[in-house]
Amino acid sequence: MDGAAFDPWSPAFVADPYPAYADLRAAGRVHWFEPSNQYLIPHHADVSALLRDRRLGRTYQHRYAHEDFGRTAPPPEHEPFHTLNDHGMLDLEPPDHTRIRRLVSKAFTPGTVRQLQAYVEKLAGKLVSGLVADGGGDLLTAVAEPLPVAVIAEMLGIPESDRAPLRPWSAAICGMYELNPSAETARAAVAASLEFTEYLRELIAERRARPADDLISGLIAAHDDEGGDEDGARPTRLTEQEMISTCVLLLNAGHEATVNATVNGWWALFRHPDQLAALRADHSLVPTAVEELMRYDTPLQLFERWVLDEIEVAGTTIPAGSEVALLFGSANHDPAVFTDPARLDLARPDNPHISFSAGIHYCIGAPLARIELAASMRALLTQAPTLRLASEPQRKPNFVIRGLEGLTVEL
């Protein structure tokens, strides 16, 4: 099979990709997909293994020039996006990834995240109270979006008065993560990259002059306690560009998945009234419900890796210089791992979904995302026990980052 069932630009596929994933899994473990020049990997075991395989990487530029890797350099006009994107730890490999993640992880220790829980729960309650006072509205704009944006902005130390552009900047930049983004998408991403970079450059300068109790100030002051490379050649602080890229990554990754997991999750609950009724009757199901909803309709459907050294999957040689598309949504519906995967089961006891990735690029903010998702769910269950769908939602046309245009609800 050549991936013919896989059509990420088809509205019908975007609306429900899971039957096509089942066809891909049944047809084999690896499929060449000509339109995006990628090998599709649909099985859980393979996706999980390749996420941990150091013969693959999020970048190749630590080892190869574009030409040596058989690739073409991005157009010069895209440079602002790539400068911003390529200095964030998500798109770096060791040793730079190791150094930056070690510094950033100090802000995401279990203790630090637990300290945020009261703030997250209070904010979730306040947002849901507003939705209830209005008699309903768009769950996306009223609760799902403002909660994680406010939390990560608060952590970074971005003033409330400056937060309005954060979500539009993020949406424009994340458009570049779709397969074969259009020229218009690229222009929007470049413009957002320039504006976001300039804003953060000014904010970092301000924090250098007047440090505060926030993550940006912490990153400015942070040292890598374990030092640099053995030869001492690599810096043990973040460069200014790394700091800017890290802040953008934390903002984008720190809310995109949570926003989409929230609306995807409630849309799934409205379509499965028996499961919603069980959740309303027993709020202790919230932790497993969060995991199951992330598995059932995965907010990030695909993650890409470059093949740095030749690999073999199920007898198919994938040469160095290739790109693999690891299909998270398919892996999370693999019947080899999940019993009756098409069934929503909020009490599912064994749920090794890979919605937060795996390996060295496992989501550093996963514990915070779980707290946010649980907090908004509990607030909605408590304050809006009769919440129901007011109108059929529309899917966003994006495939990779999966979400809804909105989710209109009423009480």
Order of alpha helices (4+ residues) and beta strands (2+ residues): alpha-alpha-beta-beta-alpha-beta-alpha-alpha-alpha-beta-alpha-alpha-alpha-alpha-alpha-alpha-alpha-beta-beta-beta-beta-alpha-alpha-beta-beta
